[in-house]
Amino acid sequence: MTYPAMASRFSQRLLGLRAKLLQRYEHGPFVRCLSGLYGCRWRRYERSRGQPEDCCCSKLEGASFALLVAAFCLTLLFLYFWGQAENDYNDFDWFNFGHLGFWFPWSVVLLVISAGFFTYVTVLMLLAVCLLSEGQKLHLHWSHKVGILISLIFSIAATAVLSDLWGEEWTTLLLSFQVTAPYLHLGGVLLMTSLAWPVALHVFRMISSVRRGLIVGVYLSVLLTLYLVPLGLYSPCIKQKGTLGPAPALIGHRGAPMLAPENTMMSFEKAVEAGSDGLETDVAISYDGVPFLMHDHNLQRTTNVQEVFPNRTGAPAAMFTWSELEGLNAGSWFLSQNPFGTAGSLRQEERQRAGNQSVCSLQDFLQLAGQAQKLVIFDLYRPPYGHPYSNSWIQRTLDVLYNVSSIQSSQVLWLPSDQRSWVHQSDPDLQQTSGTRLPLEELQRNNIVRLNLPYSSMSAELTREYSALNISTNLYVISQPWLYSLAWCTGVHSVTTNAPQLLRTLDSPLLLMSPEEYNLMWILTDLLSFMLVVVIFYFHRWRERRLAFCSDREVKQDNDCCRQNKPEMADIWSVSSSNCQTEKMLNLATVMEPSRQS
């Protein structure tokens, strides 16, 4: 093939491609489906196509779309907030149990409802964006307007109530950004880049420069903010891999409460089998002086006291004798209430064993920890007024520790702050542990060697300061892998967890990358997004200008044609230059796909 022929063929293909780019297609069935789902307008005559001089919708529909965007943002915020609060779902359900008197997984119900509202609003958002991309005007059905309003009210009310009752969860939300922010940045940039197509399409079809400038300004402001977010991001997990310390030790919170009833021998044995480095519990003193394990101040939640002692259901647990406590069942509630949703995973023999658990004594607990060489830490509850041991509860606990158990004092993290100086003088080998964050001088004066703090106190800087004084840090209660990963990167020495069997399987933090790797990731993401946005805007600018030029040319030719009076001039017009034929080929014609009148 000769060079001129090849050039001619290439030119024809280029002209054909150019003609296709300058054609507007209306995808009939697709638009009908979008309009039907969004506004219940299934027939063609019910739909209206936007004109360059018109806005995409009326003022009422514009307000509805604004509410839709607000509902999308708020439902997304609440869903993310509640999803990250999963670590504390058990505490939320326990809180509701204390007020309602019965156990129900309200946390999961709230998660399902919020996910349902978010899915509904997201689908409407996608429908609206697709309709705008097809050049259609928005007409939201009244039922969807009601649904959007309900989802908006739900999100606002749920956020306000949880902020008032459980405000510390906002700290959890902020902590989660230290792990999820790199991925949220990537997702946000991808979303805004994909929105460049419908935004550019409408911007360059608008005649009003004010509206055009407003839309472009808002879009570019959001996009630029996303581009610059990584400059203000802090995460302890963005560090050189060689500087990562050992994984925090695991302390089973009341044993392994996901695998067995809390504070029972089975629960502590499961925690030991799962590889826990320590065991945590709560100690009360019975009316006849026997220390036993019980977290709640009464027996209603975790025993069958209502069946055995129906008149003493709300009585303090410490007002029962040990013989009465031994006769209670402390395991059947775990199977019936299924607090973590894990009871169904137990084998039949494990379910039978769990259902027959009884109240555990401190002596048996210490014996198990001593034999397994595990650390122990416990909250010690002072008996109520009128109790025979209300003034000697610490001495009674130490008697069990020294006289009837085989555990070493160095294995005990002594948490009670009452009579701390006397306890330290009596046994210097006990690891004095503080449950509050105190000035460094006071910690040293009280011989504190370990801090036991809520995970909301997590701070790499404070951890380093305490470590410099040989003070270890334990955080409670951490059961989600992302929180454990963050504690690992922060340099925490140990964590108290409900899920030792889960966290033990983590070989490295979920997010761990060097600063160089992260900088490369977000810079490449921003650059690629910027180039795509520029290309999309340039394409729509070029396309709309060419369409306007061809349209004006066609109108001019039609006017000239109407002024031709002589018959012979028709022949001259019909054999005009080939350029006219080219312009006709490039002419804007809305290409309608065959669609049946509904």
Secondary structure, DSSP 4 states (H G I P E B T S, - for coil): --HHHHHHHHHHHHHHHHHHHT-EEE-HHHHHHHHHHHHS--SGGG--B--TTS-SS-HHHHHHHHHHHHHHHHHHHHHHHHHHGGGGHHHHHHHHHHHHSS---HHHHHHHHHHHHHHHHHHHHHHHHHHHHTTBPP---HHHHHHHHHHHHHHHHHHHHHHHH-TTHHHHHHHHHHHHHHHHHHHHHHHHHHTHHHHHHHHTT---HHHHHHHHHHHHHHHHHHHHGGGG---TTBS-GGG--PPPEEEEETS-TTTS-TTSHHHHHHHHHTT-SEEEEEEEE-TTS-EEE-SSSBSTTTS-HHHH-GGGTTSBGGGS-HHHHHTSBSSHHHHHH-TTS-GGGS-HHHHHHHHT-BPPBHHHHHHHHHHHT-EEEEEEPPPPTT-TTSSSHHHHHHHHHHHS----GGGEEE---TTHHHHHHH-TTSEEEESS---HHHHHHTT--EEEEEGGG--HHHHHHHHHTT-EEEEE---SHHHHHHHHHHT-SEEEES-HHHHTT-SS-SS-B-HHHHHHHHHHHHHHHHHHHHHHHHHHHHHHHHHHHHHHHHHHHHHHHHT--SHHHHHHHHT--HHHHHHHHHS--EEEPP----
